[in-house]
Amino acid sequence: MTSLIFHYCLHIFLPLIIAILFFKKDWKKVYLIMLLTMAVDLDHLLANPIYQADRCSINFHPLHSYYAIAVYFIMSFFKRPFNIVGIGLVLHMIADLTDCFI
């Protein structure tokens, strides 16, 4: 249960911290965009079962594959708004990566 709380706290607070620290002027808009990147979890609907507590999402779901993560990382170097989306997706993958170790 504590790992689940930690996981979702990372999904909510890590993008908030990054938005406030690095995008001071537009932090609210940046944070909203980063929260919207959670839609990447829609690929969980393709799995059977849809949710499994001990499953590591990284390289299991299509939008969590190593190839997709590489694209997200490259996107983070593009111009706005693509860099914000890329950073949000990379932060999302970092949060999901914690499930692989806990």
Rosetta constraint file for C-alpha pairs under 8 A:
AtomPair CA 1 CA 5 HARMONIC 6.41 0.50
AtomPair CA 2 CA 6 HARMONIC 6.07 0.50
AtomPair CA 3 CA 7 HARMONIC 5.97 0.50
AtomPair CA 3 CA 99 HARMONIC 7.53 0.50
AtomPair CA 3 CA 102 HARMONIC 6.66 0.50
AtomPair CA 4 CA 8 HARMONIC 6.34 0.50
AtomPair CA 5 CA 9 HARMONIC 6.02 0.50
AtomPair CA 6 CA 10 HARMONIC 6.21 0.50
AtomPair CA 7 CA 11 HARMONIC 6.51 0.50
AtomPair CA 7 CA 95 HARMONIC 5.98 0.50
AtomPair CA 7 CA 96 HARMONIC 7.03 0.50
AtomPair CA 7 CA 98 HARMONIC 6.91 0.50
AtomPair CA 7 CA 99 HARMONIC 7.22 0.50
AtomPair CA 8 CA 12 HARMONIC 6.28 0.50
AtomPair CA 8 CA 95 HARMONIC 7.84 0.50
AtomPair CA 9 CA 13 HARMONIC 5.67 0.50
AtomPair CA 9 CA 14 HARMONIC 7.64 0.50
AtomPair CA 10 CA 14 HARMONIC 5.12 0.50
AtomPair CA 10 CA 15 HARMONIC 7.88 0.50
AtomPair CA 10 CA 95 HARMONIC 5.62 0.50
AtomPair CA 11 CA 15 HARMONIC 6.95 0.50
AtomPair CA 11 CA 35 HARMONIC 7.93 0.50
AtomPair CA 11 CA 91 HARMONIC 7.64 0.50
AtomPair CA 11 CA 92 HARMONIC 6.21 0.50
AtomPair CA 11 CA 95 HARMONIC 6.04 0.50
AtomPair CA 12 CA 16 HARMONIC 6.67 0.50
AtomPair CA 12 CA 35 HARMONIC 7.32 0.50
AtomPair CA 13 CA 17 HARMONIC 6.08 0.50
AtomPair CA 14 CA 18 HARMONIC 6.28 0.50
AtomPair CA 14 CA 91 HARMONIC 7.18 0.50
AtomPair CA 15 CA 19 HARMONIC 5.94 0.50
AtomPair CA 15 CA 31 HARMONIC 6.21 0.50
AtomPair CA 15 CA 34 HARMONIC 6.25 0.50
AtomPair CA 15 CA 35 HARMONIC 7.42 0.50
AtomPair CA 15 CA 88 HARMONIC 6.64 0.50
AtomPair CA 15 CA 91 HARMONIC 6.86 0.50
AtomPair CA 16 CA 20 HARMONIC 6.14 0.50
AtomPair CA 16 CA 27 HARMONIC 7.98 0.50
AtomPair CA 16 CA 31 HARMONIC 5.71 0.50
AtomPair CA 17 CA 21 HARMONIC 6.02 0.50
AtomPair CA 18 CA 22 HARMONIC 5.82 0.50
AtomPair CA 18 CA 23 HARMONIC 7.53 0.50
AtomPair CA 19 CA 23 HARMONIC 5.08 0.50
AtomPair CA 19 CA 24 HARMONIC 6.87 0.50
AtomPair CA 19 CA 27 HARMONIC 4.87 0.50
AtomPair CA 19 CA 28 HARMONIC 7.47 0.50
AtomPair CA 19 CA 30 HARMONIC 5.91 0.50
AtomPair CA 19 CA 31 HARMONIC 5.57 0.50
AtomPair CA 20 CA 24 HARMONIC 5.16 0.50
AtomPair CA 20 CA 27 HARMONIC 5.28 0.50
AtomPair CA 23 CA 27 HARMONIC 5.03 0.50
AtomPair CA 23 CA 30 HARMONIC 7.11 0.50
AtomPair CA 26 CA 30 HARMONIC 6.15 0.50
AtomPair CA 27 CA 31 HARMONIC 5.85 0.50
AtomPair CA 28 CA 32 HARMONIC 6.19 0.50
AtomPair CA 29 CA 33 HARMONIC 6.28 0.50
AtomPair CA 30 CA 34 HARMONIC 6.19 0.50
AtomPair CA 30 CA 84 HARMONIC 6.62 0.50
AtomPair CA 31 CA 35 HARMONIC 6.13 0.50
AtomPair CA 32 CA 36 HARMONIC 6.21 0.50
AtomPair CA 33 CA 37 HARMONIC 6.60 0.50
AtomPair CA 33 CA 84 HARMONIC 7.06 0.50
AtomPair CA 33 CA 85 HARMONIC 6.61 0.50
AtomPair CA 33 CA 88 HARMONIC 7.54 0.50
AtomPair CA 34 CA 38 HARMONIC 7.51 0.50
AtomPair CA 34 CA 84 HARMONIC 6.77 0.50
AtomPair CA 34 CA 85 HARMONIC 6.19 0.50
AtomPair CA 34 CA 87 HARMONIC 7.55 0.50
AtomPair CA 34 CA 88 HARMONIC 4.42 0.50
AtomPair CA 34 CA 89 HARMONIC 7.38 0.50
AtomPair CA 35 CA 88 HARMONIC 7.33 0.50
AtomPair CA 37 CA 85 HARMONIC 6.58 0.50
AtomPair CA 37 CA 88 HARMONIC 5.98 0.50
AtomPair CA 37 CA 89 HARMONIC 5.86 0.50
AtomPair CA 37 CA 92 HARMONIC 7.62 0.50
AtomPair CA 38 CA 89 HARMONIC 7.65 0.50
AtomPair CA 38 CA 92 HARMONIC 7.03 0.50
AtomPair CA 40 CA 63 HARMONIC 6.43 0.50
AtomPair CA 40 CA 89 HARMONIC 7.82 0.50
AtomPair CA 41 CA 63 HARMONIC 7.73 0.50
AtomPair CA 42 CA 46 HARMONIC 8.00 0.50
AtomPair CA 43 CA 47 HARMONIC 7.58 0.50
AtomPair CA 43 CA 61 HARMONIC 6.12 0.50
AtomPair CA 43 CA 62 HARMONIC 6.53 0.50
AtomPair CA 43 CA 63 HARMONIC 6.31 0.50
AtomPair CA 44 CA 50 HARMONIC 5.73 0.50
AtomPair CA 44 CA 51 HARMONIC 7.32 0.50
AtomPair CA 44 CA 61 HARMONIC 6.38 0.50
AtomPair CA 45 CA 50 HARMONIC 5.39 0.50
AtomPair CA 46 CA 50 HARMONIC 6.90 0.50
AtomPair CA 46 CA 61 HARMONIC 7.76 0.50
AtomPair CA 47 CA 51 HARMONIC 7.74 0.50
AtomPair CA 47 CA 61 HARMONIC 7.32 0.50
AtomPair CA 54 CA 99 HARMONIC 7.59 0.50
AtomPair CA 55 CA 99 HARMONIC 7.54 0.50
AtomPair CA 55 CA 100 HARMONIC 7.46 0.50
AtomPair CA 56 CA 60 HARMONIC 6.99 0.50
AtomPair CA 56 CA 96 HARMONIC 7.50 0.50
AtomPair CA 56 CA 97 HARMONIC 7.25 0.50
AtomPair CA 56 CA 99 HARMONIC 5.76 0.50
AtomPair CA 56 CA 100 HARMONIC 4.85 0.50
AtomPair CA 57 CA 61 HARMONIC 5.99 0.50
AtomPair CA 57 CA 64 HARMONIC 6.40 0.50
AtomPair CA 57 CA 96 HARMONIC 6.46 0.50
AtomPair CA 57 CA 97 HARMONIC 7.49 0.50
AtomPair CA 57 CA 99 HARMONIC 7.74 0.50
AtomPair CA 57 CA 100 HARMONIC 7.74 0.50
AtomPair CA 58 CA 64 HARMONIC 5.09 0.50
AtomPair CA 58 CA 65 HARMONIC 6.02 0.50
AtomPair CA 58 CA 66 HARMONIC 7.47 0.50
AtomPair CA 58 CA 93 HARMONIC 7.30 0.50
AtomPair CA 58 CA 96 HARMONIC 6.90 0.50
AtomPair CA 58 CA 97 HARMONIC 6.40 0.50
AtomPair CA 58 CA 100 HARMONIC 7.76 0.50
AtomPair CA 59 CA 64 HARMONIC 5.39 0.50
AtomPair CA 59 CA 65 HARMONIC 3.93 0.50
AtomPair CA 59 CA 66 HARMONIC 5.87 0.50
AtomPair CA 60 CA 64 HARMONIC 6.65 0.50
AtomPair CA 60 CA 65 HARMONIC 6.56 0.50
AtomPair CA 61 CA 65 HARMONIC 6.30 0.50
AtomPair CA 62 CA 68 HARMONIC 7.59 0.50
AtomPair CA 63 CA 68 HARMONIC 5.74 0.50
AtomPair CA 63 CA 69 HARMONIC 7.81 0.50
AtomPair CA 64 CA 68 HARMONIC 6.17 0.50
AtomPair CA 64 CA 69 HARMONIC 6.49 0.50
AtomPair CA 64 CA 93 HARMONIC 7.09 0.50
AtomPair CA 65 CA 69 HARMONIC 6.19 0.50
AtomPair CA 66 CA 70 HARMONIC 6.18 0.50
AtomPair CA 67 CA 71 HARMONIC 6.45 0.50
AtomPair CA 68 CA 72 HARMONIC 6.25 0.50
AtomPair CA 69 CA 73 HARMONIC 6.14 0.50
AtomPair CA 69 CA 89 HARMONIC 7.87 0.50
AtomPair CA 69 CA 90 HARMONIC 6.83 0.50
AtomPair CA 69 CA 93 HARMONIC 7.38 0.50
AtomPair CA 70 CA 74 HARMONIC 6.24 0.50
AtomPair CA 71 CA 75 HARMONIC 6.05 0.50
AtomPair CA 72 CA 76 HARMONIC 6.44 0.50
AtomPair CA 72 CA 85 HARMONIC 7.90 0.50
AtomPair CA 72 CA 86 HARMONIC 4.65 0.50
AtomPair CA 72 CA 87 HARMONIC 7.21 0.50
AtomPair CA 72 CA 89 HARMONIC 6.05 0.50
AtomPair CA 72 CA 90 HARMONIC 6.02 0.50
AtomPair CA 73 CA 77 HARMONIC 7.49 0.50
AtomPair CA 73 CA 86 HARMONIC 6.08 0.50
AtomPair CA 73 CA 87 HARMONIC 7.14 0.50
AtomPair CA 73 CA 90 HARMONIC 6.22 0.50
AtomPair CA 74 CA 78 HARMONIC 7.34 0.50
AtomPair CA 74 CA 86 HARMONIC 7.33 0.50
AtomPair CA 75 CA 82 HARMONIC 5.99 0.50
AtomPair CA 75 CA 83 HARMONIC 5.44 0.50
AtomPair CA 75 CA 85 HARMONIC 7.47 0.50
AtomPair CA 75 CA 86 HARMONIC 4.71 0.50
AtomPair CA 75 CA 87 HARMONIC 7.62 0.50
AtomPair CA 76 CA 82 HARMONIC 6.74 0.50
AtomPair CA 76 CA 83 HARMONIC 3.90 0.50
AtomPair CA 76 CA 84 HARMONIC 6.50 0.50
AtomPair CA 76 CA 85 HARMONIC 7.15 0.50
AtomPair CA 76 CA 86 HARMONIC 4.26 0.50
AtomPair CA 76 CA 87 HARMONIC 5.08 0.50
AtomPair CA 77 CA 83 HARMONIC 5.62 0.50
AtomPair CA 77 CA 86 HARMONIC 7.92 0.50
AtomPair CA 78 CA 82 HARMONIC 5.80 0.50
AtomPair CA 78 CA 83 HARMONIC 4.99 0.50
AtomPair CA 79 CA 83 HARMONIC 5.67 0.50
AtomPair CA 80 CA 84 HARMONIC 6.40 0.50
AtomPair CA 81 CA 85 HARMONIC 6.47 0.50
AtomPair CA 82 CA 86 HARMONIC 6.04 0.50
AtomPair CA 83 CA 87 HARMONIC 5.99 0.50
AtomPair CA 84 CA 88 HARMONIC 6.02 0.50
AtomPair CA 85 CA 89 HARMONIC 6.14 0.50
AtomPair CA 86 CA 90 HARMONIC 6.13 0.50
AtomPair CA 87 CA 91 HARMONIC 6.09 0.50
AtomPair CA 88 CA 92 HARMONIC 6.10 0.50
AtomPair CA 89 CA 93 HARMONIC 6.23 0.50
AtomPair CA 90 CA 94 HARMONIC 6.24 0.50
AtomPair CA 91 CA 95 HARMONIC 6.24 0.50
AtomPair CA 92 CA 96 HARMONIC 6.21 0.50
AtomPair CA 93 CA 97 HARMONIC 5.93 0.50
AtomPair CA 94 CA 98 HARMONIC 6.78 0.50
AtomPair CA 95 CA 99 HARMONIC 7.68 0.50
AtomPair CA 96 CA 100 HARMONIC 7.50 0.50
AtomPair CA 97 CA 101 HARMONIC 7.29 0.50
AtomPair CA 98 CA 102 HARMONIC 6.28 0.50
